[in-house]
């Protein structure tokens, strides 16, 4: 089923994830990929709970921006 959203490869996702700063990378990875709770992430990383929430929110936004940029770059490369 095509909903009009571009397909993001695993490689593109990994590259975009690694472009996040260290704190955002750790928190986003633990929350979305390892299915850890805010409390668990706080305990694992030593970051305060409010920072964990902030890193996840900002990391998710930055990840989306990184992926959108990569899709745009790929589209412009393929159009040549």
CNS distance restraints for C-alpha pairs under 8 A (distance, minus, plus):
assign (resid   6 and name CA) (resid  71 and name CA) 7.81 0.50 0.50
assign (resid   8 and name CA) (resid  12 and name CA) 6.25 0.50 0.50
assign (resid   8 and name CA) (resid  13 and name CA) 6.64 0.50 0.50
assign (resid   8 and name CA) (resid  67 and name CA) 7.79 0.50 0.50
assign (resid   9 and name CA) (resid  13 and name CA) 6.27 0.50 0.50
assign (resid  10 and name CA) (resid  14 and name CA) 6.14 0.50 0.50
assign (resid  11 and name CA) (resid  15 and name CA) 6.18 0.50 0.50
assign (resid  12 and name CA) (resid  16 and name CA) 6.09 0.50 0.50
assign (resid  12 and name CA) (resid  67 and name CA) 7.17 0.50 0.50
assign (resid  12 and name CA) (resid  70 and name CA) 7.47 0.50 0.50
assign (resid  13 and name CA) (resid  17 and name CA) 6.03 0.50 0.50
assign (resid  13 and name CA) (resid  67 and name CA) 7.02 0.50 0.50
assign (resid  14 and name CA) (resid  18 and name CA) 6.22 0.50 0.50
assign (resid  15 and name CA) (resid  19 and name CA) 6.48 0.50 0.50
assign (resid  16 and name CA) (resid  20 and name CA) 7.10 0.50 0.50
assign (resid  16 and name CA) (resid  63 and name CA) 6.05 0.50 0.50
assign (resid  16 and name CA) (resid  66 and name CA) 5.47 0.50 0.50
assign (resid  16 and name CA) (resid  67 and name CA) 5.99 0.50 0.50
assign (resid  17 and name CA) (resid  25 and name CA) 6.30 0.50 0.50
assign (resid  17 and name CA) (resid  63 and name CA) 6.23 0.50 0.50
assign (resid  18 and name CA) (resid  25 and name CA) 6.75 0.50 0.50
assign (resid  19 and name CA) (resid  66 and name CA) 7.63 0.50 0.50
assign (resid  20 and name CA) (resid  24 and name CA) 5.95 0.50 0.50
assign (resid  20 and name CA) (resid  25 and name CA) 5.46 0.50 0.50
assign (resid  20 and name CA) (resid  59 and name CA) 6.66 0.50 0.50
assign (resid  20 and name CA) (resid  62 and name CA) 7.00 0.50 0.50
assign (resid  20 and name CA) (resid  63 and name CA) 7.00 0.50 0.50
assign (resid  21 and name CA) (resid  25 and name CA) 6.00 0.50 0.50
assign (resid  22 and name CA) (resid  26 and name CA) 6.15 0.50 0.50
assign (resid  23 and name CA) (resid  27 and name CA) 6.23 0.50 0.50
assign (resid  23 and name CA) (resid  55 and name CA) 6.45 0.50 0.50
assign (resid  24 and name CA) (resid  28 and name CA) 5.83 0.50 0.50
assign (resid  24 and name CA) (resid  55 and name CA) 4.76 0.50 0.50
assign (resid  24 and name CA) (resid  56 and name CA) 6.09 0.50 0.50
assign (resid  24 and name CA) (resid  58 and name CA) 7.20 0.50 0.50
assign (resid  24 and name CA) (resid  59 and name CA) 4.85 0.50 0.50
assign (resid  25 and name CA) (resid  29 and name CA) 5.89 0.50 0.50
assign (resid  25 and name CA) (resid  59 and name CA) 6.91 0.50 0.50
assign (resid  26 and name CA) (resid  30 and name CA) 6.07 0.50 0.50
assign (resid  26 and name CA) (resid  45 and name CA) 7.99 0.50 0.50
assign (resid  27 and name CA) (resid  31 and name CA) 5.95 0.50 0.50
assign (resid  27 and name CA) (resid  41 and name CA) 6.65 0.50 0.50
assign (resid  27 and name CA) (resid  52 and name CA) 6.43 0.50 0.50
assign (resid  27 and name CA) (resid  55 and name CA) 6.31 0.50 0.50
assign (resid  27 and name CA) (resid  56 and name CA) 5.68 0.50 0.50
assign (resid  27 and name CA) (resid  59 and name CA) 7.94 0.50 0.50
assign (resid  28 and name CA) (resid  32 and name CA) 5.82 0.50 0.50
assign (resid  28 and name CA) (resid  33 and name CA) 7.57 0.50 0.50
assign (resid  28 and name CA) (resid  55 and name CA) 7.42 0.50 0.50
assign (resid  28 and name CA) (resid  56 and name CA) 5.21 0.50 0.50
assign (resid  28 and name CA) (resid  59 and name CA) 6.28 0.50 0.50
assign (resid  28 and name CA) (resid  60 and name CA) 6.94 0.50 0.50
assign (resid  29 and name CA) (resid  33 and name CA) 5.13 0.50 0.50
assign (resid  29 and name CA) (resid  34 and name CA) 6.45 0.50 0.50
assign (resid  30 and name CA) (resid  34 and name CA) 4.70 0.50 0.50
assign (resid  30 and name CA) (resid  35 and name CA) 6.23 0.50 0.50
assign (resid  30 and name CA) (resid  36 and name CA) 5.57 0.50 0.50
assign (resid  30 and name CA) (resid  41 and name CA) 6.68 0.50 0.50
assign (resid  31 and name CA) (resid  35 and name CA) 4.93 0.50 0.50
assign (resid  31 and name CA) (resid  36 and name CA) 4.86 0.50 0.50
assign (resid  31 and name CA) (resid  37 and name CA) 6.39 0.50 0.50
assign (resid  31 and name CA) (resid  38 and name CA) 7.38 0.50 0.50
assign (resid  31 and name CA) (resid  41 and name CA) 7.39 0.50 0.50
assign (resid  31 and name CA) (resid  56 and name CA) 7.64 0.50 0.50
assign (resid  32 and name CA) (resid  36 and name CA) 7.54 0.50 0.50
assign (resid  36 and name CA) (resid  40 and name CA) 5.89 0.50 0.50
assign (resid  36 and name CA) (resid  41 and name CA) 6.30 0.50 0.50
assign (resid  37 and name CA) (resid  41 and name CA) 6.16 0.50 0.50
assign (resid  38 and name CA) (resid  42 and name CA) 6.10 0.50 0.50
assign (resid  38 and name CA) (resid  49 and name CA) 6.60 0.50 0.50
assign (resid  38 and name CA) (resid  52 and name CA) 6.55 0.50 0.50
assign (resid  38 and name CA) (resid  53 and name CA) 6.97 0.50 0.50
assign (resid  39 and name CA) (resid  43 and name CA) 6.26 0.50 0.50
assign (resid  39 and name CA) (resid  49 and name CA) 6.72 0.50 0.50
assign (resid  40 and name CA) (resid  44 and name CA) 6.07 0.50 0.50
assign (resid  41 and name CA) (resid  45 and name CA) 5.91 0.50 0.50
assign (resid  41 and name CA) (resid  46 and name CA) 7.86 0.50 0.50
assign (resid  41 and name CA) (resid  47 and name CA) 7.81 0.50 0.50
assign (resid  41 and name CA) (resid  52 and name CA) 7.04 0.50 0.50
assign (resid  42 and name CA) (resid  46 and name CA) 5.30 0.50 0.50
assign (resid  42 and name CA) (resid  47 and name CA) 5.06 0.50 0.50
assign (resid  42 and name CA) (resid  48 and name CA) 5.87 0.50 0.50
assign (resid  42 and name CA) (resid  49 and name CA) 5.62 0.50 0.50
assign (resid  42 and name CA) (resid  52 and name CA) 6.35 0.50 0.50
assign (resid  43 and name CA) (resid  47 and name CA) 7.40 0.50 0.50
assign (resid  47 and name CA) (resid  51 and name CA) 6.15 0.50 0.50
assign (resid  47 and name CA) (resid  52 and name CA) 6.21 0.50 0.50
assign (resid  48 and name CA) (resid  52 and name CA) 6.34 0.50 0.50
assign (resid  49 and name CA) (resid  53 and name CA) 6.38 0.50 0.50
assign (resid  50 and name CA) (resid  54 and name CA) 6.19 0.50 0.50
assign (resid  51 and name CA) (resid  55 and name CA) 5.94 0.50 0.50
assign (resid  52 and name CA) (resid  56 and name CA) 6.17 0.50 0.50
assign (resid  53 and name CA) (resid  57 and name CA) 6.15 0.50 0.50
assign (resid  54 and name CA) (resid  58 and name CA) 5.94 0.50 0.50
assign (resid  55 and name CA) (resid  59 and name CA) 5.53 0.50 0.50
assign (resid  56 and name CA) (resid  60 and name CA) 5.91 0.50 0.50
assign (resid  57 and name CA) (resid  61 and name CA) 6.39 0.50 0.50
assign (resid  58 and name CA) (resid  62 and name CA) 6.06 0.50 0.50
assign (resid  59 and name CA) (resid  63 and name CA) 5.85 0.50 0.50
assign (resid  60 and name CA) (resid  64 and name CA) 6.22 0.50 0.50
assign (resid  61 and name CA) (resid  65 and name CA) 6.34 0.50 0.50
assign (resid  62 and name CA) (resid  66 and name CA) 6.03 0.50 0.50
assign (resid  63 and name CA) (resid  67 and name CA) 6.14 0.50 0.50
assign (resid  64 and name CA) (resid  68 and name CA) 6.11 0.50 0.50
assign (resid  65 and name CA) (resid  69 and name CA) 6.12 0.50 0.50
assign (resid  66 and name CA) (resid  70 and name CA) 6.23 0.50 0.50
assign (resid  67 and name CA) (resid  71 and name CA) 6.15 0.50 0.50
assign (resid  68 and name CA) (resid  72 and name CA) 6.18 0.50 0.50
assign (resid  69 and name CA) (resid  73 and name CA) 6.13 0.50 0.50
assign (resid  70 and name CA) (resid  74 and name CA) 6.06 0.50 0.50
assign (resid  71 and name CA) (resid  75 and name CA) 6.05 0.50 0.50
assign (resid  72 and name CA) (resid  76 and name CA) 6.18 0.50 0.50
assign (resid  73 and name CA) (resid  77 and name CA) 6.15 0.50 0.50
assign (resid  74 and name CA) (resid  78 and name CA) 6.06 0.50 0.50
assign (resid  75 and name CA) (resid  79 and name CA) 6.06 0.50 0.50
assign (resid  76 and name CA) (resid  80 and name CA) 6.74 0.50 0.50
